[in-house]
């Protein structure tokens, strides 16, 4: 298990080294020493500044569903963190395992039904996605598939999951999740920020928690020109056979476990014990022995965890029933937000109108 504090004062002397690495990478990008490539379809990136826990995956799911509902063909490109390394890009099989594809790609694939591709280089994943769609359209005799050879205008969009720092792939829209916590955080390794706050100037959209209006005030005070979306995190608490009416042990291996535990308590779940593992933790039989003992000692009758953790658990079984709590993100004034987003996608307005 790992500490959840965002401040590690003993590591402050290492921050200048990390900052130097960021500056070197920025120089390489500006001088063209690192290749920056463009896919045929437009790319919408969803990311954040901190190392995990911002809600990127739930927002990616929400956008995939909203854009699909408007008639656009959507796929998701992901690194597939935690999967077994493969030199080749892969199309995620929703019935697969976290070891094959990573936990977040599997959650997205199962929740949205859209194609999800994983690769160390998201450009390679995008090429595979476009080739697959073109092949499928050709086999269906689509006239649009023939036209796609010669034009970048195509009723499709790539969603780049966790892509704000992946700048070697050109994106048409950068969506950045930002919270009050980020505004007072520090750079890695002393804090959780992967980039300094001024990197937010690159964002076209900054998505903030709906209950943190002071964040928007700070955004405007800094002169950032991005659109501001207000988003709400919502837990879907299961109530199967009233099992959650009794004492519950909650466990997770995510970047910010405190958010998960606090959300459960706010929803009225009776937590009698909690266990936090490292982010993207791979569970073992020994872990479940420890969970069972903790549950017995606390008098818990049910285990509760996140979607990503349930995927990483795989075929492991526990002596108590395990319930899963999906996390959803809702965009305030979603219609206006999606209208704006489609307007920023090259060809998006024309294509969605023709399909809708």
C-alpha positions in Angstrom: 0.0 0.0 0.0 1.2 3.5 -0.7 0.8 6.9 0.9 -1.6 9.3 -0.8 -0.1 12.6 0.2 0.6 15.0 -2.7 3.6 16.5 -0.9 6.9 14.8 -0.5 9.3 17.5 1.0 12.3 15.2 1.1 12.2 15.0 -2.7 12.2 18.7 -3.4 15.9 18.8 -4.3 15.1 16.5 -7.2 12.4 18.9 -8.7 15.0 21.0 -10.6 16.3 17.9 -12.3 12.7 17.0 -13.3 12.1 20.6 -14.5 15.3 20.4 -16.6 14.0 17.3 -18.2 10.8 19.0 -19.1 12.7 22.0 -20.6 14.9 19.6 -22.7 11.9 17.9 -24.0 10.2 21.2 -24.9 13.4 22.2 -26.7 13.4 19.0 -28.7 9.8 19.5 -29.7 10.3 23.1 -30.8 13.5 22.2 -32.8 11.9 19.2 -34.5 14.3 16.8 -32.8 11.3 14.7 -31.7 8.9 13.9 -34.6 5.4 15.3 -34.4 3.0 13.4 -36.7 -0.6 13.9 -37.8 -3.2 11.3 -38.4 -5.8 11.5 -41.2 -8.7 11.9 -38.8 -8.9 14.7 -36.2 -7.7 14.0 -32.7 -9.3 15.2 -29.5 -7.0 14.7 -26.5 -8.3 14.3 -22.9 -5.6 14.7 -20.2 -4.5 16.4 -17.0 -1.5 17.9 -15.3 -1.3 15.5 -12.3 -0.3 11.9 -12.1 -3.7 10.2 -12.2 -7.0 10.5 -10.4 -8.5 13.4 -12.4 -11.3 11.5 -14.2 -9.8 11.2 -17.7 -11.2 7.8 -18.4 -14.8 8.7 -17.3 -14.6 11.9 -19.4 -13.3 9.9 -22.4 -16.3 7.5 -22.0 -18.7 10.5 -21.8 -17.3 12.1 -24.9 -17.3 8.8 -26.9 -20.9 8.3 -26.1 -21.9 11.9 -26.9 -20.0 12.1 -30.2 -21.3 8.6 -31.3 -24.9 9.8 -30.6 -24.2 12.7 -33.0 -23.3 10.3 -35.8 -19.6 10.5 -35.7 -17.4 7.4 -35.9 -15.3 7.4 -32.7 -12.4 5.3 -31.6 -10.1 5.7 -28.6 -6.3 5.6 -28.7 -4.5 4.6 -25.4 -1.1 3.6 -24.2 -2.7 0.8 -22.2 -0.7 1.4 -19.1 0.2 -1.8 -17.2 -0.3 -4.2 -20.1 2.3 -6.7 -21.2 4.6 -4.9 -23.7 4.0 -5.5 -27.3 5.7 -4.1 -30.3 2.5 -4.0 -32.3 -0.7 -1.9 -31.8 -3.7 -3.9 -30.7 -7.5 -3.6 -31.0 -8.9 -4.1 -27.5 -11.0 -7.2 -27.1 -13.7 -6.2 -24.4 -13.5 -9.8 -23.1 -9.7 -9.6 -22.7 -7.6 -9.1 -19.6 -5.7 -6.1 -18.1 -2.5 -7.9 -18.8 -3.3 -7.9 -22.5 -4.7 -4.4 -22.9 -4.5 -2.5 -19.6 -7.4 -1.8 -17.3 -8.5 1.6 -18.6 -8.8 0.6 -22.2 -10.9 -2.4 -21.2 -13.2 -0.1 -19.1 -13.6 2.2 -22.1 -14.3 -0.6 -24.5 -16.8 -2.3 -22.3 -18.7 0.9 -21.4 -18.8 2.6 -24.9 -18.8 -0.2 -27.4 -16.4 1.9 -29.6 -13.1 0.5 -30.9 -10.2 1.1 -28.6 -6.6 0.7 -29.7 -3.5 0.4 -27.6 0.1 1.0 -28.5 3.2 2.5 -26.9 3.1 5.1 -29.8 -0.4 6.3 -30.1 0.3 7.3 -33.8 0.7 3.6 -34.6 -2.6 2.9 -32.8 -4.3 5.6 -34.9 -3.0 4.3 -38.2 -4.4 0.8 -37.3 -7.7 2.4 -36.4 -8.0 4.2 -39.7 -6.9 1.2 -41.7 -9.5 -1.0 -39.9 -12.3 1.5 -40.5 -11.3 2.0 -44.2 -11.2 -1.8 -44.7 -14.6 -2.3 -43.1 -16.1 0.5 -45.1 -14.7 -0.9 -48.3 -16.1 -4.4 -47.6 -19.5 -2.8 -47.1 -19.2 -1.1 -50.5 -19.1 2.4 -49.0 -18.5 5.2 -51.5 -17.2 7.2 -48.5 -14.3 4.7 -48.2 -13.1 5.4 -51.7 -13.2 9.2 -51.0 -11.3 8.6 -47.8 -8.1 7.8 -49.7 -7.8 11.4 -50.9 -9.3 13.5 -48.1 -8.8 14.1 -44.4 -12.5 14.9 -44.1 -14.1 11.7 -42.8 -16.9 11.1 -40.3 -14.5 9.9 -37.6 -12.5 11.2 -34.6 -9.8 9.8 -32.5 -10.1 10.3 -28.7 -6.6 10.4 -27.2 -6.9 9.1 -23.6 -4.4 10.6 -21.2 -2.9 12.6 -24.1 -2.0 16.1 -22.7 1.7 15.2 -22.4 1.8 13.1 -25.6 2.7 15.9 -27.9 4.3 13.9 -30.6 0.8 13.4 -32.0 -0.9 16.4 -33.4 -4.3 17.1 -31.8 -7.1 19.4 -33.0 -8.6 19.9 -29.5 -6.8 19.6 -26.1 -9.1 19.0 -23.2 -7.5 19.4 -19.8 -9.0 18.3 -16.5 -8.0 20.7 -13.7 -9.0 20.9 -10.0 -8.3 23.1 -7.0 -5.9 20.5 -5.8 -3.7 20.9 -9.0 -3.5 24.7 -8.4 -1.6 24.2 -5.1 0.4 21.1 -6.1 4.1 20.8 -6.9 6.0 19.2 -9.7 7.1 15.6 -9.5 8.7 14.0 -7.6 7.9 16.3 -4.7 4.3 16.7 -5.8 2.0 15.1 -8.4 2.2 17.6 -11.3 3.7 16.2 -14.5 4.0 19.7 -15.9 4.0 23.2 -14.4 0.7 25.0 -14.3 1.5 27.3 -17.2 1.2 24.3 -19.5 -2.5 24.7 -19.2 -2.2 27.6 -21.7 -2.1 24.9 -24.4 -5.6 23.7 -23.6 -8.6 24.5 -25.7 -10.9 23.3 -23.0 -10.4 23.2 -19.2 -12.8 20.9 -17.4 -13.2 21.8 -13.8 -15.3 20.2 -10.9 -18.7 21.9 -10.9 -18.4 22.7 -7.2 -15.0 24.5 -7.5 -16.0 27.8 -9.1 -12.9 29.4 -7.6 -10.9 27.4 -10.2 -12.5 29.2 -13.0 -11.8 32.5 -11.3 -8.1 31.5 -11.1 -8.1 30.4 -14.8 -9.4 33.8 -15.9 -7.0 35.6 -13.5 -4.1 33.9 -15.2 -5.3 34.9 -18.6 -5.9 31.4 -20.0 -8.3 31.7 -22.9 -9.7 28.1 -22.9 -13.3 27.2 -22.9 -14.4 26.1 -19.4 -16.5 23.1 -18.9 -18.0 22.2 -15.5 -18.2 18.5 -14.9 -19.7 16.4 -12.1 -18.4 13.1 -10.8 -21.1 10.6 -10.0 -20.7 7.2 -8.4 -23.3 4.6 -9.4 -23.7 2.7 -6.1 -25.0 -0.8 -6.7 -27.7 -2.1 -4.4 -27.9 -5.8 -5.3 -29.9 -7.8 -2.8 -29.4 -5.0 -0.3 -25.8 -6.2 0.2 -24.6 -2.6 0.6 -27.0 -1.9 3.4 -24.7 -3.7 5.7 -21.0 -3.0 6.7 -18.6 -2.7 3.7 -14.9 -3.0 3.2 -13.8 -0.8 0.3 -10.5 -1.3 -1.5 -8.9 0.1 -4.6 -5.6 0.6 -6.4 -6.0 4.1 -7.9 -4.0 7.3 -7.8 -6.4 9.1 -5.4 -8.1 6.5 -3.2 -9.3 9.1 -0.8 -11.7 10.4 -3.5 -13.2 6.9 -3.8 -13.6 6.4 -0.1 -15.1 9.8 0.5 -17.5 9.4 -2.4 -18.8 6.2 -1.0 -19.3 7.7 2.4 -21.1 10.7 0.9 -23.4 8.2 -0.9 -24.4 6.7 2.4 -22.3 3.5 2.2 -21.4 2.1 5.6 -17.6 1.8 5.4 -16.1 -0.2 8.3 -12.7 -0.7 6.6 -10.7 0.6 3.7 -7.6 -0.6 2.0 -5.6 1.3 -0.6 -3.1 -0.4 -2.9 -0.6 1.2 -5.4 -2.1 2.7 -8.6 -2.7 0.0 -11.2 -1.9 -2.7 -8.6 -2.0 -6.3 -9.9 -3.9 -8.3 -7.4 -2.8 -11.7 -6.0 -4.2 -14.4 -3.9 -2.2 -13.1 -1.0 -3.9 -9.7 -1.4 -7.3 -11.4 -1.1 -6.2 -13.3 2.0 -5.4 -9.9 3.6 -8.7 -8.4 2.4 -10.6 -11.4 3.9 -8.9 -11.0 7.3 -9.4 -7.3 7.3 -13.1 -7.8 6.5 -13.6 -10.4 9.2 -11.9 -8.2 11.8 -14.1 -5.2 10.8 -17.3 -7.2 10.5 -17.7 -6.4 6.8 -20.2 -8.5 4.8 -19.3 -7.1 1.3 -16.2 -5.9 -0.6 -16.6 -2.8 -2.8 -14.1 -1.6 -5.5 -13.7 0.4 -8.7 -14.3 -0.8 -12.3 -10.6 -0.7 -13.0 -9.7 -2.7 -10.0 -12.4 -5.3 -10.8 -10.8 -5.8 -14.2 -7.4 -6.3 -12.7 -8.8 -8.8 -10.2 -9.7 -11.0 -13.2 -10.5 -14.6 -12.2 -9.4 -14.2 -8.6 -12.2 -14.9 -6.1 -12.9 -13.8 -2.6 -14.7 -15.3 0.3 -17.1 -12.3 0.3 -19.2 -10.9 -2.6 -17.4 -8.1 -4.6 -19.5 -5.2 -5.9 -18.2 -2.7 -8.4 -18.8 1.0 -8.3 -18.7 2.7 -11.8 -17.6 6.4 -11.8 -19.4 8.6 -14.3 -18.6 12.2 -15.4 -21.4 14.5 -16.6 -20.8 17.7 -18.4 -23.0 20.6 -17.5 -24.8 22.0 -20.6 -23.5 19.0 -22.5 -25.3 19.9 -25.7 -23.6 23.3 -26.0 -20.2 21.7 -25.1 -20.5 19.0 -27.7 -21.8 21.5 -30.3 -18.6 23.6 -29.6 -16.4 20.5 -29.8 -17.8 19.3 -33.1 -17.4 22.8 -34.5 -13.7 22.6 -33.7 -13.2 19.2 -35.4 -12.2 19.6 -39.1 -15.2 18.7 -41.2 -17.1 17.7 -38.0 -20.1 20.0 -38.5 -20.7 18.9 -42.1 -20.1 15.2 -41.5 -22.3 15.0 -38.3 -25.1 16.9 -40.1 -25.0 14.5 -43.1 -25.0 11.5 -40.8 -27.6 12.7 -38.4 
